[in-house]
């Protein structure tokens, strides 16, 4: 089972960001999708070279979701990239954790 650690100065605020700004359907255990769990934990001390893999959220309309994120605390780090049947864009959340939005090409 894959898992991702998201660190935050304010875990409740970050959980609210993913639920209400990104639109992630997550339960109290912070489960993303069917096989990836993310744990939001308080920041203790992070080294500058600390990196974690981005968590990815599938969206129905990538361009629309990017527009919805404009003006939020999310910062886009990479515009839309198309690879095969997928398009994705990369962001960092308010605490600097990377995340991606992914859209599968409609058949």
VENTA-V99425 format. One record per backbone hydrogen bond with DSSP energy under -1.0 kcal/mol. CO is the residue of the C=O (numbers start at 0). NH is the residue of the N-H. If there is no record, write none. Layout:
BEGIN
CO_NH / CO_NH
END
This chain:
BEGIN
1_36 / 3_38 / 5_40 / 7_42 / 9_13 / 10_14 / 11_15 / 12_16 / 13_17 / 14_18 / 15_19 / 16_20 / 16_21 / 17_23 / 23_25 / 26_29 / 29_37 / 31_35 / 34_1 / 35_31 / 36_3 / 38_5 / 40_7 / 46_49 / 54_99 / 56_101 / 60_64 / 61_65 / 62_66 / 63_67 / 64_68 / 68_71 / 74_91 / 77_89 / 80_87 / 82_85 / 84_104 / 85_82 / 86_102 / 87_80 / 88_100 / 89_76 / 89_77 / 90_98 / 91_74 / 92_95 / 96_92 / 97_54 / 98_90 / 99_56 / 100_88 / 101_58 / 102_86
END
